[in-house]
Amino acid sequence: MLGRACRFNKNRGKFSVIFEDENGTSYCLFDEMPAKESKMLAELAYGKGFLEKEGAGVHNPDFEVILERAKYLKSHGVEWHHHHFPPECIFNEDKAKHCIVLEDPILKKVFVAVYDGIHMHDLTKIEALFHNL
């Protein structure tokens, strides 16, 4: 999902849900945050019930900064979003790695945590925060 002010969103003021597969890229626009649709697509990508599972992974200090900043934004009622970019994602600037990204609308800064593979432990933490779990 791309937030209304996301740097990748060409449809400013609207939320965009992006879907990529071997046939190309599709998207859908929303006036309101598509939390239900976003969660549904995340479950298709990571497995049903993935938010209830604790994945393993090596500590990534960059992710801790992302998580703390997301908690701050959420506690202050600031609209925020994050991304998980696998290597093949059109938005991923590091085509050999997985990235978890937070765009901070207050600091106007992008925070990135880079991983060799999918890091379900960290991904679950930020998704649970985003979906109020």
CNS distance restraints for C-alpha pairs under 8 A (distance, minus, plus):
assign (resid   1 and name CA) (resid  15 and name CA) 7.04 0.50 0.50
assign (resid   1 and name CA) (resid  16 and name CA) 5.61 0.50 0.50
assign (resid   1 and name CA) (resid  17 and name CA) 4.33 0.50 0.50
assign (resid   1 and name CA) (resid  18 and name CA) 6.08 0.50 0.50
assign (resid   1 and name CA) (resid  38 and name CA) 6.44 0.50 0.50
assign (resid   1 and name CA) (resid  83 and name CA) 7.45 0.50 0.50
assign (resid   2 and name CA) (resid   6 and name CA) 5.68 0.50 0.50
assign (resid   2 and name CA) (resid   8 and name CA) 7.06 0.50 0.50
assign (resid   2 and name CA) (resid   9 and name CA) 5.97 0.50 0.50
assign (resid   2 and name CA) (resid  15 and name CA) 5.74 0.50 0.50
assign (resid   2 and name CA) (resid  16 and name CA) 5.00 0.50 0.50
assign (resid   2 and name CA) (resid  17 and name CA) 6.21 0.50 0.50
assign (resid   2 and name CA) (resid  18 and name CA) 7.56 0.50 0.50
assign (resid   2 and name CA) (resid  81 and name CA) 7.46 0.50 0.50
assign (resid   3 and name CA) (resid   9 and name CA) 7.21 0.50 0.50
assign (resid   3 and name CA) (resid  14 and name CA) 7.29 0.50 0.50
assign (resid   3 and name CA) (resid  15 and name CA) 5.06 0.50 0.50
assign (resid   3 and name CA) (resid  16 and name CA) 6.79 0.50 0.50
assign (resid   3 and name CA) (resid  33 and name CA) 7.87 0.50 0.50
assign (resid   3 and name CA) (resid  80 and name CA) 7.38 0.50 0.50
assign (resid   3 and name CA) (resid  81 and name CA) 6.16 0.50 0.50
assign (resid   4 and name CA) (resid   9 and name CA) 7.07 0.50 0.50
assign (resid   4 and name CA) (resid  11 and name CA) 7.52 0.50 0.50
assign (resid   4 and name CA) (resid  12 and name CA) 5.38 0.50 0.50
assign (resid   4 and name CA) (resid  13 and name CA) 4.61 0.50 0.50
assign (resid   4 and name CA) (resid  14 and name CA) 4.83 0.50 0.50
assign (resid   4 and name CA) (resid  15 and name CA) 4.92 0.50 0.50
assign (resid   4 and name CA) (resid  16 and name CA) 7.63 0.50 0.50
assign (resid   5 and name CA) (resid   9 and name CA) 6.97 0.50 0.50
assign (resid   5 and name CA) (resid  12 and name CA) 5.89 0.50 0.50
assign (resid   5 and name CA) (resid  13 and name CA) 6.60 0.50 0.50
assign (resid   6 and name CA) (resid  12 and name CA) 7.73 0.50 0.50
assign (resid   6 and name CA) (resid 103 and name CA) 7.26 0.50 0.50
assign (resid   8 and name CA) (resid  91 and name CA) 7.41 0.50 0.50
assign (resid   9 and name CA) (resid  16 and name CA) 7.03 0.50 0.50
assign (resid  11 and name CA) (resid  15 and name CA) 7.66 0.50 0.50
assign (resid  11 and name CA) (resid  16 and name CA) 7.47 0.50 0.50
assign (resid  13 and name CA) (resid  31 and name CA) 7.66 0.50 0.50
assign (resid  14 and name CA) (resid  29 and name CA) 6.19 0.50 0.50
assign (resid  14 and name CA) (resid  30 and name CA) 5.65 0.50 0.50
assign (resid  14 and name CA) (resid  31 and name CA) 5.24 0.50 0.50
assign (resid  14 and name CA) (resid  32 and name CA) 7.49 0.50 0.50
assign (resid  15 and name CA) (resid  29 and name CA) 5.65 0.50 0.50
assign (resid  15 and name CA) (resid  30 and name CA) 4.98 0.50 0.50
assign (resid  15 and name CA) (resid  31 and name CA) 6.27 0.50 0.50
assign (resid  15 and name CA) (resid  32 and name CA) 6.86 0.50 0.50
assign (resid  15 and name CA) (resid  33 and name CA) 6.19 0.50 0.50
assign (resid  15 and name CA) (resid  34 and name CA) 7.37 0.50 0.50
assign (resid  16 and name CA) (resid  27 and name CA) 6.41 0.50 0.50
assign (resid  16 and name CA) (resid  28 and name CA) 5.62 0.50 0.50
assign (resid  16 and name CA) (resid  29 and name CA) 4.65 0.50 0.50
assign (resid  16 and name CA) (resid  30 and name CA) 6.30 0.50 0.50
assign (resid  17 and name CA) (resid  27 and name CA) 5.38 0.50 0.50
assign (resid  17 and name CA) (resid  28 and name CA) 5.35 0.50 0.50
assign (resid  17 and name CA) (resid  29 and name CA) 6.60 0.50 0.50
assign (resid  17 and name CA) (resid  34 and name CA) 7.99 0.50 0.50
assign (resid  17 and name CA) (resid  38 and name CA) 7.21 0.50 0.50
assign (resid  18 and name CA) (resid  25 and name CA) 7.01 0.50 0.50
assign (resid  18 and name CA) (resid  26 and name CA) 5.87 0.50 0.50
assign (resid  18 and name CA) (resid  27 and name CA) 4.42 0.50 0.50
assign (resid  18 and name CA) (resid  28 and name CA) 6.84 0.50 0.50
assign (resid  19 and name CA) (resid  25 and name CA) 5.69 0.50 0.50
assign (resid  19 and name CA) (resid  26 and name CA) 5.19 0.50 0.50
assign (resid  19 and name CA) (resid  27 and name CA) 6.02 0.50 0.50
assign (resid  20 and name CA) (resid  24 and name CA) 5.79 0.50 0.50
assign (resid  20 and name CA) (resid  25 and name CA) 4.46 0.50 0.50
assign (resid  20 and name CA) (resid  26 and name CA) 6.45 0.50 0.50
assign (resid  20 and name CA) (resid  89 and name CA) 7.58 0.50 0.50
assign (resid  21 and name CA) (resid  25 and name CA) 6.57 0.50 0.50
assign (resid  30 and name CA) (resid  34 and name CA) 6.64 0.50 0.50
assign (resid  34 and name CA) (resid  38 and name CA) 5.91 0.50 0.50
assign (resid  35 and name CA) (resid  39 and name CA) 6.08 0.50 0.50
assign (resid  35 and name CA) (resid 131 and name CA) 7.23 0.50 0.50
assign (resid  36 and name CA) (resid  40 and name CA) 6.15 0.50 0.50
assign (resid  37 and name CA) (resid  41 and name CA) 6.24 0.50 0.50
assign (resid  38 and name CA) (resid  42 and name CA) 6.18 0.50 0.50
assign (resid  39 and name CA) (resid  43 and name CA) 6.18 0.50 0.50
assign (resid  39 and name CA) (resid 131 and name CA) 7.69 0.50 0.50
assign (resid  40 and name CA) (resid  44 and name CA) 6.44 0.50 0.50
assign (resid  41 and name CA) (resid  45 and name CA) 6.25 0.50 0.50
assign (resid  42 and name CA) (resid  46 and name CA) 5.91 0.50 0.50
assign (resid  42 and name CA) (resid  47 and name CA) 7.62 0.50 0.50
assign (resid  43 and name CA) (resid  47 and name CA) 4.77 0.50 0.50
assign (resid  43 and name CA) (resid  48 and name CA) 4.76 0.50 0.50
assign (resid  43 and name CA) (resid  49 and name CA) 6.86 0.50 0.50
assign (resid  43 and name CA) (resid  50 and name CA) 6.67 0.50 0.50
assign (resid  44 and name CA) (resid  48 and name CA) 6.74 0.50 0.50
assign (resid  46 and name CA) (resid  50 and name CA) 6.22 0.50 0.50
assign (resid  49 and name CA) (resid  53 and name CA) 7.02 0.50 0.50
assign (resid  50 and name CA) (resid 124 and name CA) 7.09 0.50 0.50
assign (resid  51 and name CA) (resid 124 and name CA) 5.41 0.50 0.50
assign (resid  51 and name CA) (resid 125 and name CA) 7.92 0.50 0.50
assign (resid  51 and name CA) (resid 127 and name CA) 7.11 0.50 0.50
assign (resid  51 and name CA) (resid 128 and name CA) 6.13 0.50 0.50
assign (resid  53 and name CA) (resid 124 and name CA) 7.58 0.50 0.50
assign (resid  54 and name CA) (resid 120 and name CA) 7.51 0.50 0.50
assign (resid  54 and name CA) (resid 121 and name CA) 5.75 0.50 0.50
assign (resid  54 and name CA) (resid 124 and name CA) 7.25 0.50 0.50
assign (resid  55 and name CA) (resid 119 and name CA) 7.43 0.50 0.50
assign (resid  55 and name CA) (resid 120 and name CA) 4.92 0.50 0.50
assign (resid  55 and name CA) (resid 121 and name CA) 4.08 0.50 0.50
assign (resid  55 and name CA) (resid 122 and name CA) 7.87 0.50 0.50
assign (resid  55 and name CA) (resid 124 and name CA) 7.55 0.50 0.50
assign (resid  56 and name CA) (resid 119 and name CA) 7.43 0.50 0.50
assign (resid  56 and name CA) (resid 120 and name CA) 6.80 0.50 0.50
assign (resid  56 and name CA) (resid 121 and name CA) 5.30 0.50 0.50
assign (resid  57 and name CA) (resid 119 and name CA) 6.05 0.50 0.50
assign (resid  57 and name CA) (resid 120 and name CA) 7.36 0.50 0.50
assign (resid  57 and name CA) (resid 121 and name CA) 5.99 0.50 0.50
assign (resid  57 and name CA) (resid 122 and name CA) 7.77 0.50 0.50
assign (resid  60 and name CA) (resid  64 and name CA) 6.78 0.50 0.50
assign (resid  60 and name CA) (resid 113 and name CA) 7.13 0.50 0.50
assign (resid  61 and name CA) (resid  65 and name CA) 6.65 0.50 0.50
assign (resid  62 and name CA) (resid  66 and name CA) 6.50 0.50 0.50
assign (resid  62 and name CA) (resid 111 and name CA) 7.71 0.50 0.50
assign (resid  62 and name CA) (resid 112 and name CA) 6.75 0.50 0.50
assign (resid  62 and name CA) (resid 113 and name CA) 5.02 0.50 0.50
assign (resid  62 and name CA) (resid 114 and name CA) 7.97 0.50 0.50
assign (resid  63 and name CA) (resid  67 and name CA) 6.08 0.50 0.50
assign (resid  63 and name CA) (resid 100 and name CA) 7.55 0.50 0.50
assign (resid  63 and name CA) (resid 112 and name CA) 7.38 0.50 0.50
assign (resid  63 and name CA) (resid 113 and name CA) 5.22 0.50 0.50
assign (resid  63 and name CA) (resid 122 and name CA) 7.15 0.50 0.50
assign (resid  64 and name CA) (resid  68 and name CA) 6.10 0.50 0.50
assign (resid  65 and name CA) (resid  69 and name CA) 6.07 0.50 0.50
assign (resid  65 and name CA) (resid 111 and name CA) 7.89 0.50 0.50
assign (resid  66 and name CA) (resid  70 and name CA) 6.08 0.50 0.50
assign (resid  66 and name CA) (resid 101 and name CA) 7.66 0.50 0.50
assign (resid  66 and name CA) (resid 102 and name CA) 6.28 0.50 0.50
assign (resid  66 and name CA) (resid 111 and name CA) 6.24 0.50 0.50
assign (resid  66 and name CA) (resid 112 and name CA) 7.49 0.50 0.50
assign (resid  66 and name CA) (resid 113 and name CA) 7.78 0.50 0.50
assign (resid  67 and name CA) (resid  71 and name CA) 6.15 0.50 0.50
assign (resid  67 and name CA) (resid 125 and name CA) 7.85 0.50 0.50
assign (resid  67 and name CA) (resid 126 and name CA) 6.45 0.50 0.50
assign (resid  68 and name CA) (resid  72 and name CA) 6.24 0.50 0.50
assign (resid  69 and name CA) (resid  73 and name CA) 6.24 0.50 0.50
assign (resid  69 and name CA) (resid 104 and name CA) 7.84 0.50 0.50
assign (resid  70 and name CA) (resid  74 and name CA) 6.07 0.50 0.50
assign (resid  70 and name CA) (resid  80 and name CA) 7.22 0.50 0.50
assign (resid  70 and name CA) (resid 102 and name CA) 7.63 0.50 0.50
assign (resid  70 and name CA) (resid 126 and name CA) 7.94 0.50 0.50
assign (resid  71 and name CA) (resid  75 and name CA) 6.02 0.50 0.50
assign (resid  71 and name CA) (resid 129 and name CA) 7.54 0.50 0.50
assign (resid  72 and name CA) (resid  76 and name CA) 6.28 0.50 0.50
assign (resid  73 and name CA) (resid  77 and name CA) 6.31 0.50 0.50
assign (resid  73 and name CA) (resid  78 and name CA) 5.02 0.50 0.50
assign (resid  73 and name CA) (resid  79 and name CA) 7.20 0.50 0.50
assign (resid  73 and name CA) (resid  80 and name CA) 6.79 0.50 0.50
assign (resid  74 and name CA) (resid  78 and name CA) 5.76 0.50 0.50
assign (resid  74 and name CA) (resid  79 and name CA) 7.18 0.50 0.50
assign (resid  74 and name CA) (resid  80 and name CA) 7.33 0.50 0.50
assign (resid  78 and name CA) (resid 105 and name CA) 8.00 0.50 0.50
assign (resid  79 and name CA) (resid 105 and name CA) 7.90 0.50 0.50
assign (resid  80 and name CA) (resid 102 and name CA) 7.97 0.50 0.50
assign (resid  80 and name CA) (resid 103 and name CA) 7.28 0.50 0.50
assign (resid  80 and name CA) (resid 104 and name CA) 7.01 0.50 0.50
assign (resid  80 and name CA) (resid 105 and name CA) 7.05 0.50 0.50
assign (resid  81 and name CA) (resid 102 and name CA) 6.46 0.50 0.50
assign (resid  81 and name CA) (resid 103 and name CA) 6.81 0.50 0.50
assign (resid  81 and name CA) (resid 130 and name CA) 7.45 0.50 0.50
assign (resid  82 and name CA) (resid 100 and name CA) 7.14 0.50 0.50
assign (resid  82 and name CA) (resid 101 and name CA) 5.43 0.50 0.50
assign (resid  82 and name CA) (resid 102 and name CA) 4.51 0.50 0.50
assign (resid  82 and name CA) (resid 103 and name CA) 6.59 0.50 0.50
assign (resid  82 and name CA) (resid 126 and name CA) 7.94 0.50 0.50
assign (resid  83 and name CA) (resid  99 and name CA) 7.80 0.50 0.50
assign (resid  83 and name CA) (resid 100 and name CA) 5.58 0.50 0.50
assign (resid  83 and name CA) (resid 101 and name CA) 5.02 0.50 0.50
assign (resid  83 and name CA) (resid 102 and name CA) 6.61 0.50 0.50
assign (resid  84 and name CA) (resid  98 and name CA) 7.18 0.50 0.50
assign (resid  84 and name CA) (resid  99 and name CA) 5.69 0.50 0.50
assign (resid  84 and name CA) (resid 100 and name CA) 4.56 0.50 0.50
assign (resid  84 and name CA) (resid 101 and name CA) 6.44 0.50 0.50
assign (resid  84 and name CA) (resid 123 and name CA) 7.54 0.50 0.50
assign (resid  85 and name CA) (resid  89 and name CA) 5.63 0.50 0.50
assign (resid  85 and name CA) (resid  91 and name CA) 6.98 0.50 0.50
assign (resid  85 and name CA) (resid  92 and name CA) 5.52 0.50 0.50
assign (resid  85 and name CA) (resid  98 and name CA) 5.64 0.50 0.50
assign (resid  85 and name CA) (resid  99 and name CA) 5.06 0.50 0.50
assign (resid  85 and name CA) (resid 100 and name CA) 6.37 0.50 0.50
assign (resid  85 and name CA) (resid 101 and name CA) 7.76 0.50 0.50
assign (resid  86 and name CA) (resid  92 and name CA) 7.02 0.50 0.50
assign (resid  86 and name CA) (resid  95 and name CA) 7.90 0.50 0.50
assign (resid  86 and name CA) (resid  97 and name CA) 6.76 0.50 0.50
assign (resid  86 and name CA) (resid  98 and name CA) 4.51 0.50 0.50
assign (resid  86 and name CA) (resid  99 and name CA) 6.54 0.50 0.50
assign (resid  86 and name CA) (resid 118 and name CA) 7.42 0.50 0.50
assign (resid  87 and name CA) (resid  92 and name CA) 6.37 0.50 0.50
assign (resid  87 and name CA) (resid  94 and name CA) 6.73 0.50 0.50
assign (resid  87 and name CA) (resid  95 and name CA) 4.44 0.50 0.50
assign (resid  87 and name CA) (resid  96 and name CA) 5.37 0.50 0.50
assign (resid  87 and name CA) (resid  97 and name CA) 5.20 0.50 0.50
assign (resid  87 and name CA) (resid  98 and name CA) 5.48 0.50 0.50
assign (resid  88 and name CA) (resid  92 and name CA) 7.23 0.50 0.50
assign (resid  88 and name CA) (resid  95 and name CA) 6.27 0.50 0.50
assign (resid  89 and name CA) (resid  95 and name CA) 7.84 0.50 0.50
assign (resid  92 and name CA) (resid  99 and name CA) 7.35 0.50 0.50
assign (resid  94 and name CA) (resid  98 and name CA) 7.68 0.50 0.50
assign (resid  94 and name CA) (resid  99 and name CA) 7.88 0.50 0.50
assign (resid  96 and name CA) (resid 116 and name CA) 7.68 0.50 0.50
assign (resid  97 and name CA) (resid 114 and name CA) 6.46 0.50 0.50
assign (resid  97 and name CA) (resid 115 and name CA) 5.70 0.50 0.50
assign (resid  97 and name CA) (resid 116 and name CA) 5.20 0.50 0.50
assign (resid  97 and name CA) (resid 117 and name CA) 6.59 0.50 0.50
assign (resid  98 and name CA) (resid 114 and name CA) 5.88 0.50 0.50
assign (resid  98 and name CA) (resid 115 and name CA) 5.07 0.50 0.50
assign (resid  98 and name CA) (resid 116 and name CA) 6.21 0.50 0.50
assign (resid  98 and name CA) (resid 117 and name CA) 5.78 0.50 0.50
assign (resid  98 and name CA) (resid 118 and name CA) 6.02 0.50 0.50
assign (resid  99 and name CA) (resid 112 and name CA) 6.47 0.50 0.50
assign (resid  99 and name CA) (resid 113 and name CA) 5.56 0.50 0.50
assign (resid  99 and name CA) (resid 114 and name CA) 4.59 0.50 0.50
assign (resid  99 and name CA) (resid 115 and name CA) 6.11 0.50 0.50
assign (resid 100 and name CA) (resid 112 and name CA) 5.80 0.50 0.50
assign (resid 100 and name CA) (resid 113 and name CA) 5.23 0.50 0.50
assign (resid 100 and name CA) (resid 114 and name CA) 6.67 0.50 0.50
assign (resid 100 and name CA) (resid 123 and name CA) 7.42 0.50 0.50
assign (resid 101 and name CA) (resid 110 and name CA) 6.92 0.50 0.50
assign (resid 101 and name CA) (resid 111 and name CA) 5.64 0.50 0.50
assign (resid 101 and name CA) (resid 112 and name CA) 4.58 0.50 0.50
assign (resid 101 and name CA) (resid 113 and name CA) 6.51 0.50 0.50
assign (resid 102 and name CA) (resid 110 and name CA) 5.78 0.50 0.50
assign (resid 102 and name CA) (resid 111 and name CA) 5.13 0.50 0.50
assign (resid 102 and name CA) (resid 112 and name CA) 6.59 0.50 0.50
assign (resid 103 and name CA) (resid 108 and name CA) 7.16 0.50 0.50
assign (resid 103 and name CA) (resid 109 and name CA) 6.04 0.50 0.50
assign (resid 103 and name CA) (resid 110 and name CA) 4.53 0.50 0.50
assign (resid 103 and name CA) (resid 111 and name CA) 6.37 0.50 0.50
assign (resid 104 and name CA) (resid 108 and name CA) 5.41 0.50 0.50
assign (resid 104 and name CA) (resid 109 and name CA) 5.29 0.50 0.50
assign (resid 104 and name CA) (resid 110 and name CA) 6.09 0.50 0.50
assign (resid 104 and name CA) (resid 111 and name CA) 7.57 0.50 0.50
assign (resid 105 and name CA) (resid 109 and name CA) 7.28 0.50 0.50
assign (resid 115 and name CA) (resid 119 and name CA) 6.91 0.50 0.50
assign (resid 119 and name CA) (resid 123 and name CA) 6.11 0.50 0.50
assign (resid 120 and name CA) (resid 124 and name CA) 5.66 0.50 0.50
assign (resid 121 and name CA) (resid 125 and name CA) 6.53 0.50 0.50
assign (resid 122 and name CA) (resid 126 and name CA) 6.50 0.50 0.50
assign (resid 123 and name CA) (resid 127 and name CA) 6.06 0.50 0.50
assign (resid 124 and name CA) (resid 128 and name CA) 5.90 0.50 0.50
assign (resid 125 and name CA) (resid 129 and name CA) 6.31 0.50 0.50
assign (resid 126 and name CA) (resid 130 and name CA) 6.11 0.50 0.50
assign (resid 127 and name CA) (resid 131 and name CA) 6.06 0.50 0.50
assign (resid 128 and name CA) (resid 132 and name CA) 5.96 0.50 0.50
assign (resid 128 and name CA) (resid 133 and name CA) 4.86 0.50 0.50
assign (resid 129 and name CA) (resid 133 and name CA) 6.06 0.50 0.50
